[in-house]
Amino acid sequence: MLAKSKSYLLRNITRFPRPIAGCMLSVNRNPEMIFGKNYGKYREFLRRNYAFYDNRQKLIDSVNNAIQTIPFYREKYGNHKISSIDEFEQIISFIDKDVILDNYEGFISSDVSMADYDTGTTGGTSGKPLTFIAPKNRYIVELATMHTLWEQAGYQFDVRAVIRNHRLPENKDYLINPLTREVIFDGFRLTDEYFDRICRIIQKMRIHFIHCYPSTAYEFALFLKEKGKFFPDLKAFLSGSENIFDYQQKLIEEKLGIRFYNWYGHSEKLVLAGYCHNTNLYHAEPTYGYFELVDDDGNVVKNPGGFGEIVGTSFHNPGMPFIRYRTGDYAEYVGDRCHVCGRQLPVFTNVRGRWSGDRVYNSDGSFVTTTALNLHNELYQVINGIQYLQKHKGELIVLIVKSSFYTDIHEKEIYDHFIGKLSAGTKVSIKYVDKLIRKPNGKFVHIISEIEQ
């Protein structure tokens, strides 16, 4: 009964009347009261190991445990045990999404209870989405680490404005989640009129942080600059999930004087990194997972200035650990110590990921990003690929590779999903294909657009 009551509360927390939600928002100032004692203990662990955490033994133990408990690794490596990083790099081979898709059951441990795990999916930015399991209590490590990252921008469990992937009813300008201390705005209106409303609400509620996609941060910052609006209390944009571009950084930080704090992560939850508080260099948190950069020949990049693919190894998912997983994201290696803050950990920059913030234009000229259109639900499990085509504003063609489980019901759900995300008047059509379109060099792009940007 208690579990059902908690589940009901979490599902309906944003439906509370605003006066009640606002009161709860103001008194909820201790995250440990909301996220539990284990969250608080993990935050303390992160504080103790902030300057330096040697994760080499953690890596070795995680890999050896996976070899014993995961059928895929047990079959591949037998009873072998690694004892050093050199041995890890020489013996353990890389995997990627396709390897997991071809051996899905072989990556799941028989030593864990599935009742303790949730099923999730990646966004499908490289064709077929990946389904995986993750512990239900993953929020402890996830939120504790993320909140520690955000502290670099001054965040102390403050109220956040959230402008991401929420679609609100037309008669609602915002919702309040008093538990997570979020004031949630519609991430699909992105017009000057709605931005103006957001400004008034942010000022009224004295909000210091805006949690959004980088492209949204830029559009909102551009609005502020063009309209001559100034928010001395706005401390930072907290953004992730898309590529960052220099012109975005310069407008927000140099023109407006607002911190543009970004982090890198992915659905598979192997690597989490955030900006240093004094620079725009990424710090790969060593307590979260094992980070590597790998060049085209499969060698680990160890010289500053080298460019490679981000490869991660699980620390916190014993039910389905990924070892040396190629993420499809790329970055430039800086070093193993931050020359500004002194922390000893992998430092990297110039991230170029699968999400690029590409725009899908509505007929009225407004737009949404492909990130915001991401399905992220059970529909990914009945398709083998998805891609967008746009030749004219207000017209979107969705290419889909169907699986054997795909039905007419799924088609309607997908169609309704995109109609609900785009503005009224924008036409959506679904086209079924055997293969998705790739560039001449074999690379996949999430959207093929002929719209001049």
N, C-alpha and C positions, 0 to 999 in steps of 0.2 A: 504493500500500500504506500509506504514511504517513497519507494522508487517511482511509482506511478505519479504520485503528487509532485515529486521533483521534476519529472519529465513534462508534466502538464505546465508547471510554472515556467520552465525554460522555453516551451513552445509558445506560450502566451504572454510572456513578460512585456513585450512591446505593445500589448493591447490595453495595458493599464491606463486609466484616465491620466491626463498630463499632470494635474496637480499632485496626484499620488506618486506618479513616476518621478516627477521633479523633486519631491520631498525625499524619496528613496535615493535619488541621485546625489543629493547634497549630503546625506548622512553616511553613504557608503564610501568610506575613505581607506579602509584596510583590506587589501586584496586577499590576505590570508583568511579573513572571515568568509570570503566568497569561494576561493579556490582550494582552501583546506591547509592543514598543517604541513602536508608533504610538499606543497607548493612553497611554503615559507622555508622549509628545510633546504629545498633545492636552491632557492634564492641565496641562502646563506652559504651553501656549497659553492655557488658561482662567485660570490664575493671573496671567499677565502682563496679561490684559485684564479682570481682575475688576472694577476700579473703574469702567471705562468702555470700551465697544466700540461704535464707530460702524458700524452694519451697513447704512447706506444704500447704499453702493456695492456691497456684497454683494447686496443686494436687486435693485438695477438690473441687475447682471451676471447674476443668476439668471433674472430675467424675460426679458432679451434673449436669453439662451441658450435658454430654453424656446421663445421665438417662432421661433427658427431650427431647433430639433431636434424639437419636438413637433407632430405634424400638427394637432391641435385648435387650438393657439395660432397656428400658422403660417397656417392658413386664416382664423382670426378677425382677426388683426392684420397679416397680410401681411409686408412687410419693415420694418415700423415698429420703431423703437428708442426706448425711453424714456430720458430723461436726468436726471430729477429725481423727487422724491417727489410733488410736485404733479402732475406728468404721470402718474405711476403711479396716483394716486387718481382722476384725471379720466378716464383712458383705459381702464385695466384693469378689467373688470367682475368681479363675484363669480361663483363657482361653488359648487356644493354636491354632495352625494352623488348626487342624481338626474341632474345634468348629466354626471357621470362615468359613471354606469351606462348612460346613453343613448349615450355616445360612448367606450366603454371603450378600444377599440383605438387611438383617436385620441389618447389621453393617454400612450401608450407610445413612447419614443424608439427610433428605428431605429439610433442611433449607439452603443448599448451592447450588450454580450453578455448574453443571458438566463442564461447559466451563472453570472454574477456576482450574480444576483438570486434572492431567495426570493419566494414568493407568500404574502400574508397576508390577513386579513379583519378588518373592524371587528366590534364585538359585536352589531350589529343592533338597537340600542336604539331606533331610529326606524323600524322596519319591516324593509325589505329590507337585508341586510348588504352592505357594499361590499368587493369584492375588489381588491387592488392589489399591486404589486411593490415591493420595497425591497432595497437592497444587502445582500449577505451580511455585509459588514464593518461594518454599521451599529452593531454593538455598541461600536465604538471611541468614536464620538461619544455614543452613548446612555449607556453605562456611565460614561464619563469625566464627562459632565455630571451624571448622577444622583449619582455619588459626591461630586462637588463640592457639589451641593445638600445632601446628607446631612451634609457637614462642618459645616453651619450648626447641626446638632444635636449635634455632637461626634463624629460617626462618622469612624473612621480605618481602614477596611477591617476592622472588628471582626467577630467572629462574630455573626450575626443569627439570632434565632428568626423563622421565617416561618409565619404562620397565614393562608393565603390560599385558593387554590383546589385544593389537593392532597387527594386521597382516599387514605388509607393502608389497608393490610390491617388487619383487626380485631386481629391479634396484634402490630401495630407501633404503638408510641406516637409514634415519630419516626424520621426518616431523616436522614442527614448527607450534604451535598454539600461535600466539603473544598475543591473548586476555588473555589466562590463563597462559601465560609465561611458556609453556611446550615445551621441545624438546622431541619428541615422538620416541621411538625406537621399533623395532619388538620384542614382548615378547615371540616369539616362535622359534627364531633362537638359542639362548643360547648355542653357540659354542665358542671355544677359538678364532677362527678367527673373529667372530662377536664381541665378547667381546673386542678384541683388537681394532677394529674400534670404538667401543663406547668410549674406553679410549682416543683415539686420539681426538674425537669430544668433549668430556667433557673437556679435557685440552685446546683445541683451544678456546672453548666458555666460559671457566672459570666458569663452573657449580659447585655449592657447594652442591647441594642436589639431591639425586636419590630417586624417588618415585616408589616403586615396591612392590611385594609380599615378605614376609620373606624368602621363599625358593629361590627366585631369588637373593635377597640380599646376601644370603649365597653363592650361586654358583658364583656370581660375586666377592665376597670377597675372595673365595677360589682361583679363577683365579688370582686375584691381588697378593695374597700371594705366589702362586706357581711360578708366572712369575717375582716376585720381583719388582712389580710396586708400586710406592708410590705417593699418591696424597695429598700433604699438604693442598690444598684448599678444599678438599672434607670434608664437615662438618658432614653430616648425611645421613643415609638411612631413609626415611620416609615410613614405611610399615604397612600394615594391611591386613585383610581378611583371614589370615591363623593362625594356631597355631605357637607359638614361642618355640624354643627348646634351652636348655642351650648351646649346642655345637655351635649353630649359634651365640648366644650372645657373647660367649667367643672369637670366632674367630674374629668377627667384632670389638668388643670393646677392648678386651685385646691384641690381636695379631696385629691388624691394627690401633687401636687408633681412630676409627671412631664411632661416636654416632649412635646407632641402636635404633631409636625412633619409637615406635610402638603405635598403637591405636586400640581400640575395637569399632566396630559398626556393624550394620546389616541393611539389605534392608528395614525392617519395620520402621526404624528410631525412635526407642524409647529410646535407650541408646547410648550415645557417650562418650567414655573415652579415655584418652591418658596418656602416662607416665608423671610423675613429671619431672621437668627439672634437678633435682638432684638425682633421683633414677629411678629404673625400676618398680615402683609401679604405677598402673593405678588409675587415678582420674576420677570418674564418674561425668561429668559436670551437676550440679543441674539445670541449666537453660534449658537444652535440653529435659529432661524427668525425670520420677521418677524411681529410681533404687532400686531393692530389690534382695537379695539372699535368696532362699527358699530351705529348706532341703527336704528330701524324704517324710517327714510327713506333708509338707505344712506349716511349721513354718518358720518365717523370721529369718535368721541367724544374730545374733547380737553380738556374741562373737568372738573375734579375733581367727583366726585359723580354724573357721568353714568353711565347704565347701558346696556349694549349686548351684542351677540353677539360672541363671540370669533372672529376671523377670522385664519387663518394662511397663511403662504407658505413653501414648502419651501426649505431651503438645502442639504440633504444627500441628495437623491434625484434625481439627474439622469435616471434611467431613467423616472421617472413623477412629475415635479414637479407639485404642486398650488399654484396661484397664487390668492390671495384666496379661500381655501376657508372657507365658513361651517361652523363646527363643530357648531352647535346648542346650544352651551354659552354661558352668559351670566355677566357679572361687572360690578362697579362700578369705574370708573376712579378712581384715586387721584392719579396724576401721573407725571412722567417722571424723578423723582428720589426716592429713599428719604430721608425727613427724619431717619431714625434712623441708618442706617449710611452714608449719603452716596453710595451707588452711583447712577450715572446710567443708568437703564433703565426700561421701563414697569413701573409698580406698580399692582396691582389687588387687589380684595377681594370678598367676598360672591359667590363662585362658586356658580352653580346649573347643574348639568350634567344630562346625559341619564341617568346612573346616580344613583339616589336611595337605594340600599340597601334597597328595598322587600323585605318579608319574605314568604316562602312557609312556612307552618306545617305541621309534621308532626302526626300524630295524637296524639303524646305531649306536644305543646305546644312542643317545640323548633322551631327554624326555621333556614332558610338564606336568604341574600339572593339577589336576582335576579342580582347581580353574580357570585356564586359559581356560579350555574347556567349562566352564559354558555358557549355551545358552543365558539366559537373554533377551529373546524377545518373540514375540507372539507365538512361537512354544510351550512354556510351557503351553499355554492355551488349547492345543489340545492333551496333554498327561496327564496321571494320575500317572506317575512315570518314573524315569530313573535311571539306574545303569550301572556301567562298570565292565566288566570281562576281565582280561588279563592273559593268560597262557604262552604266548611266546612273546618275544620282536618283535615288528613290526606287531602284530596282536591285534586288539581291538574288543571286542564284546560289543555292546551297547544293554542293555535290556530295553525295553520300554513297559509300560502298556498304551495301546491306550484308548482314550476317544471316544465317539460316533461321534465327529467332525473330527476325524483323517482321512486323505485321502492319496492316493498315492503321491499327490503333497507334502504333509508334509514329507513323507518318503524321497523323493528326497532332500528336503531342509535340513533335518537333516543329511542325508548321506553327502551331499556337505559341510555342516558345519564342520563335523569332518575331512573329507578329506582335507579341507582347513586349518585346525589347525595343522594337523600332517605332518610329513615329507613325501616326495615322496617315494613310496615303502611300506609304512605302510598300511596294509589291515584293512578295517573297515567293519564289518558286523552287521546288525541290527536283533535282535531276539525279537519277541513279546511274552510276558508272561502275565499271569493273576495276578501274585503277584511277588514282588521283594524279593530277598533273604535277610534273616535276620540272625543274629548271634544266637547261642543257648539261649542267655539271652534276646532275643527279640529286640536287638538294630540293627539299620540299619547302614550299612557302604556304603559309596558312591562308593568305588571301591573294588573289590575282586581280588587281584593280587597274582599270583604264582611266580612272578619275584623276585629273591633274590636281596635285596637292601643293 
